[in-house]
Amino acid sequence: MITDFSERLIVQEVSPRDGLQIEPTWVETADKIDLINQLSLAGFSRIEAGSFVSPKAIPALRDGDEVFRGIQRQPGVIYVALIPNLKGAERAMAAGADELNLVMSASQTHNLANMRMRCEQSLSAFGDIVSFTAGSEVTLNGSIATTFGCPFEGKIDEDRVLQFVDAYLELGMQGVSLADTTGMANPRQVHRLVQRVLTRLPASALTLHFHNTRGLGLSNVLAAYEAGARRFDASLGGLGGCPFAPGASGNICTEDLVNLCDEMGIETGIDLPHLLTLSRRLPALLGHEMPGQVAKAGRNCDLHPAPVGLS
């Protein structure tokens, strides 16, 4: 059981990138910018604002340059860009990204499907990006997709994940993300692996990225928090999913996570009422309902009048 709630849980908002990347409805650039601007006012210290991938691969995010140049940056907020290669790094830095997120899968099959490269090729390409960014103020984060399981290969060996963590650190990356790309993780597995990873890097350099595909997303957050992790990706409304992984439904929902923390006394610094207002606007923007729960049910403190006629 968790006995100490005194340490802040840091939420990195990923809806502008991971949330929108598989949406069939085109979201106008101005609407993306407005969403990020509103999120910037909600108390986040980190927002994944877009990506610089091929527009043929992810057409929903083909306006990454315009988005990064158009947002109103708030002091203390780190604006992160997902990049697939050196060309993407060049574009992201030119557009003013504060941090570059590089992604490789622990699964060879998923990496071939997602990146069209073997893992060894991805690591080699990451070395070129590290060299390119050397001497700049931009920071680098390396994500390991399918950390907790692959829809093609099944179970991923933990030692293989740790080898990639070590490789990232040896390259000189400042942060590492462990991604449960298709929601295959369970709390016991998460707790064990997070403890092992934290022997290699501090909690301030580790991010956990969970999906709620099988309903265990928030349980996995608590397991990781108990094991010492303090930073987690989440997506407004529960938007998102990997376009290259069958059955990869949405990320854990930001407002549901923040509500959980509020109820348990874990500080996040996030304005939950503001998040709920933003989340309730998403169906009109995207044309469908969101999987998040608190936006529908309301907070526990949002009480209702007693039924008429009670004595």
Secondary structure, DSSP 4 states (H G I P E B T S, - for coil): ------SPPEEEE-IIIIITTT-SSPPPHHHHHHHHHHHHTTT-SEEEEEE-S-TTT-GGGTTHHHHHHHS-PPTT-EEEEEESSHHHHHHHHHHT-SEEEEEEESSHHHHHHHHSS-HHHHHHHHHHHHHHHTTSS-EEEEEEETTT-BTTTB---HHHHHHHHHHHHHHT-SEEEEE-TTS---HHHHHHHHHHHTTTS-GGGEEEE-B-TTS-HHHHHHHHHHHT--EEEEBGGG----TTSTT--PBPBHHHHHHHHHHHT------HHHHHHHHTTHHHHHSS--S-SHHHH--TT---PPPTT--
